[in-house]
């Protein structure tokens, strides 16, 4: 009996140590990347670097372009994603909703380069006729919509059925119950999903490489090429000049900080939701 107890304790400690080692192995690459980016990018950060245009050695147009892309993509992707999630959660007990869920799952894992090629063929070549932030926003919205739709659906399903039944018992129509009762109850989940989607698209490079092209100047119009941080990191890192490569490291650090802030916002919103 004593021997069996010691053997179980040994197995328990062994599994614990193995799990801990796996965590260390998983963290080491991430920590090394963050350390490398901070070590190489932090010396570049100053007011001139953050506000000057590309010809003056700054990333001001890239930061501006990233914020514009996030705003335009959110205007397209967030409403469509939320409405899709509402349909799947509240009116999705049919074969059409099942097909939509399957398509949504496929789009979630779709290669971003394919999304970029599709947006290039349809928007850049066919509709607008030039590289533009609108084309970039359309491409990124295809990445954002499935994420927002899935998080919206799951958030609405967490709202108790009794809440819906109480609203219906008071004489509200189904759509009014959804808009006035269910959506406010799941508001924190909707915000979390939108922030997660924004954090995902903020670092995408392939779609914008094929849709906005890049520019060393500040915003010049919705039908003109535009810069963005992921694109600036990619283009500068390919240059032979050590100075330009250093700028790429600085832009990468700024991009990581933006994504980090968004993820912190997601954590804060999620914790408030759980406390409720």
Secondary structure, DSSP 8 states (H G I E B T S, - for coil): -HHHHHHHHHHHHHHHHHHHHHHHHHHHHHHHHHHHHHHHHGGG-SHHHHHS-GGGT--HHHHHHHHHHHHHHHHHHHHHHHHHHHHHHHS--SHHHHHHHHHHHHHHT--HHHHHHHHIIIIIIIIISS--HHHHHHHHHHHHHHHHHHHHHHHHHTS-HHHHHHHHHTT--HHHHIIIIIHHHTHHHHHHHHHHHHHHHHT--HHHHTTTB--SSS---TTS-B--HHHHHHHHHTSS-HHHHHHHHHHHHHHHHHHHHHHHHHHHHHHHHHH-
